[in-house]
């Protein structure tokens, strides 16, 4: 399992379109992908779960990935966030 802390910097945070892009990216991988904000951790492959975290601009989150393609999954998710969801 690998984990990475990252700060959300896009203006809308993980709401609506960015959340959908994040979840769609996570579902492309076989690995289990979890996202945590504060004490709450959810399945990153569930749009409702991700939206329930209320991740806004400036939020610090931790992404955890476990499985056969965990390195690739983490790289893709990190690149997506660092690109501000290609907005």
Chimera marker file (.cmm) of the C-alpha trace (Angstrom):
<marker_set name="trace">
<marker id="1" x="0.000" y="0.000" z="0.000" r="1" g="1" b="0" radius="0.5"/>
<marker id="2" x="1.163" y="3.482" z="-0.822" r="1" g="1" b="0" radius="0.5"/>
<marker id="3" x="-0.225" y="6.765" z="0.490" r="1" g="1" b="0" radius="0.5"/>
<marker id="4" x="0.304" y="10.378" z="-0.432" r="1" g="1" b="0" radius="0.5"/>
<marker id="5" x="-0.849" y="13.619" z="1.158" r="1" g="1" b="0" radius="0.5"/>
<marker id="6" x="-1.810" y="16.333" z="-1.316" r="1" g="1" b="0" radius="0.5"/>
<marker id="7" x="-3.535" y="19.719" z="-1.223" r="1" g="1" b="0" radius="0.5"/>
<marker id="8" x="-6.432" y="20.477" z="-3.562" r="1" g="1" b="0" radius="0.5"/>
<marker id="9" x="-5.700" y="23.726" z="-5.407" r="1" g="1" b="0" radius="0.5"/>
<marker id="10" x="-8.386" y="24.030" z="-8.078" r="1" g="1" b="0" radius="0.5"/>
<marker id="11" x="-11.092" y="26.642" z="-7.458" r="1" g="1" b="0" radius="0.5"/>
<marker id="12" x="-14.048" y="24.272" z="-7.045" r="1" g="1" b="0" radius="0.5"/>
<marker id="13" x="-12.330" y="21.528" z="-5.068" r="1" g="1" b="0" radius="0.5"/>
<marker id="14" x="-13.665" y="18.011" z="-5.570" r="1" g="1" b="0" radius="0.5"/>
<marker id="15" x="-17.202" y="18.982" z="-6.510" r="1" g="1" b="0" radius="0.5"/>
<marker id="16" x="-19.269" y="18.078" z="-9.582" r="1" g="1" b="0" radius="0.5"/>
<marker id="17" x="-17.020" y="17.698" z="-12.648" r="1" g="1" b="0" radius="0.5"/>
<marker id="18" x="-13.634" y="17.414" z="-10.855" r="1" g="1" b="0" radius="0.5"/>
<marker id="19" x="-15.055" y="14.742" z="-8.536" r="1" g="1" b="0" radius="0.5"/>
<marker id="20" x="-16.426" y="12.800" z="-11.499" r="1" g="1" b="0" radius="0.5"/>
<marker id="21" x="-13.062" y="12.991" z="-13.279" r="1" g="1" b="0" radius="0.5"/>
<marker id="22" x="-11.277" y="11.850" z="-10.094" r="1" g="1" b="0" radius="0.5"/>
<marker id="23" x="-13.646" y="8.887" z="-9.597" r="1" g="1" b="0" radius="0.5"/>
<marker id="24" x="-13.491" y="7.899" z="-13.282" r="1" g="1" b="0" radius="0.5"/>
<marker id="25" x="-9.705" y="7.911" z="-13.104" r="1" g="1" b="0" radius="0.5"/>
<marker id="26" x="-9.699" y="5.790" z="-9.928" r="1" g="1" b="0" radius="0.5"/>
<marker id="27" x="-12.060" y="3.214" z="-11.464" r="1" g="1" b="0" radius="0.5"/>
<marker id="28" x="-9.653" y="2.566" z="-14.334" r="1" g="1" b="0" radius="0.5"/>
<marker id="29" x="-7.373" y="0.670" z="-11.960" r="1" g="1" b="0" radius="0.5"/>
<marker id="30" x="-7.704" y="-2.731" z="-10.305" r="1" g="1" b="0" radius="0.5"/>
<marker id="31" x="-6.224" y="-1.471" z="-7.035" r="1" g="1" b="0" radius="0.5"/>
<marker id="32" x="-8.316" y="-0.375" z="-4.080" r="1" g="1" b="0" radius="0.5"/>
<marker id="33" x="-8.239" y="3.432" z="-3.912" r="1" g="1" b="0" radius="0.5"/>
<marker id="34" x="-9.234" y="5.334" z="-0.793" r="1" g="1" b="0" radius="0.5"/>
<marker id="35" x="-9.295" y="9.063" z="-0.088" r="1" g="1" b="0" radius="0.5"/>
<marker id="36" x="-9.240" y="10.608" z="3.392" r="1" g="1" b="0" radius="0.5"/>
<marker id="37" x="-10.022" y="14.089" z="4.612" r="1" g="1" b="0" radius="0.5"/>
<marker id="38" x="-9.541" y="14.542" z="8.320" r="1" g="1" b="0" radius="0.5"/>
<marker id="39" x="-10.754" y="11.432" z="10.106" r="1" g="1" b="0" radius="0.5"/>
<marker id="40" x="-13.150" y="10.299" z="7.361" r="1" g="1" b="0" radius="0.5"/>
<marker id="41" x="-11.935" y="7.868" z="4.701" r="1" g="1" b="0" radius="0.5"/>
<marker id="42" x="-14.011" y="6.711" z="1.726" r="1" g="1" b="0" radius="0.5"/>
<marker id="43" x="-13.790" y="4.603" z="-1.416" r="1" g="1" b="0" radius="0.5"/>
<marker id="44" x="-12.423" y="6.860" z="-4.178" r="1" g="1" b="0" radius="0.5"/>
<marker id="45" x="-14.354" y="4.860" z="-6.775" r="1" g="1" b="0" radius="0.5"/>
<marker id="46" x="-17.712" y="6.087" z="-5.418" r="1" g="1" b="0" radius="0.5"/>
<marker id="47" x="-18.862" y="9.533" z="-6.537" r="1" g="1" b="0" radius="0.5"/>
<marker id="48" x="-21.276" y="9.875" z="-3.612" r="1" g="1" b="0" radius="0.5"/>
<marker id="49" x="-18.598" y="8.885" z="-1.113" r="1" g="1" b="0" radius="0.5"/>
<marker id="50" x="-16.088" y="11.371" z="-2.542" r="1" g="1" b="0" radius="0.5"/>
<marker id="51" x="-18.664" y="14.171" z="-2.602" r="1" g="1" b="0" radius="0.5"/>
<marker id="52" x="-19.574" y="13.393" z="1.031" r="1" g="1" b="0" radius="0.5"/>
<marker id="53" x="-16.094" y="14.510" z="2.117" r="1" g="1" b="0" radius="0.5"/>
<marker id="54" x="-16.794" y="18.112" z="1.112" r="1" g="1" b="0" radius="0.5"/>
<marker id="55" x="-13.323" y="18.625" z="-0.335" r="1" g="1" b="0" radius="0.5"/>
<marker id="56" x="-12.874" y="22.302" z="-1.179" r="1" g="1" b="0" radius="0.5"/>
<marker id="57" x="-9.982" y="24.420" z="-2.441" r="1" g="1" b="0" radius="0.5"/>
<marker id="58" x="-7.138" y="24.254" z="0.056" r="1" g="1" b="0" radius="0.5"/>
<marker id="59" x="-8.254" y="20.940" z="1.568" r="1" g="1" b="0" radius="0.5"/>
<marker id="60" x="-5.527" y="18.504" z="2.512" r="1" g="1" b="0" radius="0.5"/>
<marker id="61" x="-6.369" y="14.922" z="1.571" r="1" g="1" b="0" radius="0.5"/>
<marker id="62" x="-4.562" y="11.596" z="1.693" r="1" g="1" b="0" radius="0.5"/>
<marker id="63" x="-4.859" y="9.133" z="-1.176" r="1" g="1" b="0" radius="0.5"/>
<marker id="64" x="-4.118" y="5.479" z="-0.366" r="1" g="1" b="0" radius="0.5"/>
<marker id="65" x="-3.778" y="2.828" z="-3.049" r="1" g="1" b="0" radius="0.5"/>
<marker id="66" x="-3.297" y="-0.908" z="-2.617" r="1" g="1" b="0" radius="0.5"/>
<marker id="67" x="-3.048" y="-3.477" z="-5.373" r="1" g="1" b="0" radius="0.5"/>
<marker id="68" x="-1.203" y="-4.713" z="-8.414" r="1" g="1" b="0" radius="0.5"/>
<marker id="69" x="-1.258" y="-1.367" z="-10.247" r="1" g="1" b="0" radius="0.5"/>
<marker id="70" x="-0.943" y="0.923" z="-7.228" r="1" g="1" b="0" radius="0.5"/>
<marker id="71" x="2.059" y="2.897" z="-8.533" r="1" g="1" b="0" radius="0.5"/>
<marker id="72" x="0.339" y="3.680" z="-11.835" r="1" g="1" b="0" radius="0.5"/>
<marker id="73" x="-2.929" y="4.572" z="-10.078" r="1" g="1" b="0" radius="0.5"/>
<marker id="74" x="-1.195" y="6.908" z="-7.629" r="1" g="1" b="0" radius="0.5"/>
<marker id="75" x="0.726" y="8.560" z="-10.446" r="1" g="1" b="0" radius="0.5"/>
<marker id="76" x="-2.422" y="9.181" z="-12.480" r="1" g="1" b="0" radius="0.5"/>
<marker id="77" x="-4.424" y="10.554" z="-9.553" r="1" g="1" b="0" radius="0.5"/>
<marker id="78" x="-1.585" y="12.782" z="-8.380" r="1" g="1" b="0" radius="0.5"/>
<marker id="79" x="-1.019" y="14.139" z="-11.894" r="1" g="1" b="0" radius="0.5"/>
<marker id="80" x="-4.747" y="14.851" z="-12.226" r="1" g="1" b="0" radius="0.5"/>
<marker id="81" x="-4.842" y="16.845" z="-8.993" r="1" g="1" b="0" radius="0.5"/>
<marker id="82" x="-1.603" y="18.696" z="-9.783" r="1" g="1" b="0" radius="0.5"/>
<marker id="83" x="-3.040" y="19.690" z="-13.185" r="1" g="1" b="0" radius="0.5"/>
<marker id="84" x="-6.112" y="21.163" z="-11.406" r="1" g="1" b="0" radius="0.5"/>
<marker id="85" x="-8.239" y="18.517" z="-13.136" r="1" g="1" b="0" radius="0.5"/>
<marker id="86" x="-7.241" y="19.905" z="-16.544" r="1" g="1" b="0" radius="0.5"/>
<marker id="87" x="-9.392" y="22.984" z="-15.999" r="1" g="1" b="0" radius="0.5"/>
<link id1="1" id2="2" r="1" g="1" b="0" radius="0.2"/>
<link id1="2" id2="3" r="1" g="1" b="0" radius="0.2"/>
<link id1="3" id2="4" r="1" g="1" b="0" radius="0.2"/>
<link id1="4" id2="5" r="1" g="1" b="0" radius="0.2"/>
<link id1="5" id2="6" r="1" g="1" b="0" radius="0.2"/>
<link id1="6" id2="7" r="1" g="1" b="0" radius="0.2"/>
<link id1="7" id2="8" r="1" g="1" b="0" radius="0.2"/>
<link id1="8" id2="9" r="1" g="1" b="0" radius="0.2"/>
<link id1="9" id2="10" r="1" g="1" b="0" radius="0.2"/>
<link id1="10" id2="11" r="1" g="1" b="0" radius="0.2"/>
<link id1="11" id2="12" r="1" g="1" b="0" radius="0.2"/>
<link id1="12" id2="13" r="1" g="1" b="0" radius="0.2"/>
<link id1="13" id2="14" r="1" g="1" b="0" radius="0.2"/>
<link id1="14" id2="15" r="1" g="1" b="0" radius="0.2"/>
<link id1="15" id2="16" r="1" g="1" b="0" radius="0.2"/>
<link id1="16" id2="17" r="1" g="1" b="0" radius="0.2"/>
<link id1="17" id2="18" r="1" g="1" b="0" radius="0.2"/>
<link id1="18" id2="19" r="1" g="1" b="0" radius="0.2"/>
<link id1="19" id2="20" r="1" g="1" b="0" radius="0.2"/>
<link id1="20" id2="21" r="1" g="1" b="0" radius="0.2"/>
<link id1="21" id2="22" r="1" g="1" b="0" radius="0.2"/>
<link id1="22" id2="23" r="1" g="1" b="0" radius="0.2"/>
<link id1="23" id2="24" r="1" g="1" b="0" radius="0.2"/>
<link id1="24" id2="25" r="1" g="1" b="0" radius="0.2"/>
<link id1="25" id2="26" r="1" g="1" b="0" radius="0.2"/>
<link id1="26" id2="27" r="1" g="1" b="0" radius="0.2"/>
<link id1="27" id2="28" r="1" g="1" b="0" radius="0.2"/>
<link id1="28" id2="29" r="1" g="1" b="0" radius="0.2"/>
<link id1="29" id2="30" r="1" g="1" b="0" radius="0.2"/>
<link id1="30" id2="31" r="1" g="1" b="0" radius="0.2"/>
<link id1="31" id2="32" r="1" g="1" b="0" radius="0.2"/>
<link id1="32" id2="33" r="1" g="1" b="0" radius="0.2"/>
<link id1="33" id2="34" r="1" g="1" b="0" radius="0.2"/>
<link id1="34" id2="35" r="1" g="1" b="0" radius="0.2"/>
<link id1="35" id2="36" r="1" g="1" b="0" radius="0.2"/>
<link id1="36" id2="37" r="1" g="1" b="0" radius="0.2"/>
<link id1="37" id2="38" r="1" g="1" b="0" radius="0.2"/>
<link id1="38" id2="39" r="1" g="1" b="0" radius="0.2"/>
<link id1="39" id2="40" r="1" g="1" b="0" radius="0.2"/>
<link id1="40" id2="41" r="1" g="1" b="0" radius="0.2"/>
<link id1="41" id2="42" r="1" g="1" b="0" radius="0.2"/>
<link id1="42" id2="43" r="1" g="1" b="0" radius="0.2"/>
<link id1="43" id2="44" r="1" g="1" b="0" radius="0.2"/>
<link id1="44" id2="45" r="1" g="1" b="0" radius="0.2"/>
<link id1="45" id2="46" r="1" g="1" b="0" radius="0.2"/>
<link id1="46" id2="47" r="1" g="1" b="0" radius="0.2"/>
<link id1="47" id2="48" r="1" g="1" b="0" radius="0.2"/>
<link id1="48" id2="49" r="1" g="1" b="0" radius="0.2"/>
<link id1="49" id2="50" r="1" g="1" b="0" radius="0.2"/>
<link id1="50" id2="51" r="1" g="1" b="0" radius="0.2"/>
<link id1="51" id2="52" r="1" g="1" b="0" radius="0.2"/>
<link id1="52" id2="53" r="1" g="1" b="0" radius="0.2"/>
<link id1="53" id2="54" r="1" g="1" b="0" radius="0.2"/>
<link id1="54" id2="55" r="1" g="1" b="0" radius="0.2"/>
<link id1="55" id2="56" r="1" g="1" b="0" radius="0.2"/>
<link id1="56" id2="57" r="1" g="1" b="0" radius="0.2"/>
<link id1="57" id2="58" r="1" g="1" b="0" radius="0.2"/>
<link id1="58" id2="59" r="1" g="1" b="0" radius="0.2"/>
<link id1="59" id2="60" r="1" g="1" b="0" radius="0.2"/>
<link id1="60" id2="61" r="1" g="1" b="0" radius="0.2"/>
<link id1="61" id2="62" r="1" g="1" b="0" radius="0.2"/>
<link id1="62" id2="63" r="1" g="1" b="0" radius="0.2"/>
<link id1="63" id2="64" r="1" g="1" b="0" radius="0.2"/>
<link id1="64" id2="65" r="1" g="1" b="0" radius="0.2"/>
<link id1="65" id2="66" r="1" g="1" b="0" radius="0.2"/>
<link id1="66" id2="67" r="1" g="1" b="0" radius="0.2"/>
<link id1="67" id2="68" r="1" g="1" b="0" radius="0.2"/>
<link id1="68" id2="69" r="1" g="1" b="0" radius="0.2"/>
<link id1="69" id2="70" r="1" g="1" b="0" radius="0.2"/>
<link id1="70" id2="71" r="1" g="1" b="0" radius="0.2"/>
<link id1="71" id2="72" r="1" g="1" b="0" radius="0.2"/>
<link id1="72" id2="73" r="1" g="1" b="0" radius="0.2"/>
<link id1="73" id2="74" r="1" g="1" b="0" radius="0.2"/>
<link id1="74" id2="75" r="1" g="1" b="0" radius="0.2"/>
<link id1="75" id2="76" r="1" g="1" b="0" radius="0.2"/>
<link id1="76" id2="77" r="1" g="1" b="0" radius="0.2"/>
<link id1="77" id2="78" r="1" g="1" b="0" radius="0.2"/>
<link id1="78" id2="79" r="1" g="1" b="0" radius="0.2"/>
<link id1="79" id2="80" r="1" g="1" b="0" radius="0.2"/>
<link id1="80" id2="81" r="1" g="1" b="0" radius="0.2"/>
<link id1="81" id2="82" r="1" g="1" b="0" radius="0.2"/>
<link id1="82" id2="83" r="1" g="1" b="0" radius="0.2"/>
<link id1="83" id2="84" r="1" g="1" b="0" radius="0.2"/>
<link id1="84" id2="85" r="1" g="1" b="0" radius="0.2"/>
<link id1="85" id2="86" r="1" g="1" b="0" radius="0.2"/>
<link id1="86" id2="87" r="1" g="1" b="0" radius="0.2"/>
</marker_set>
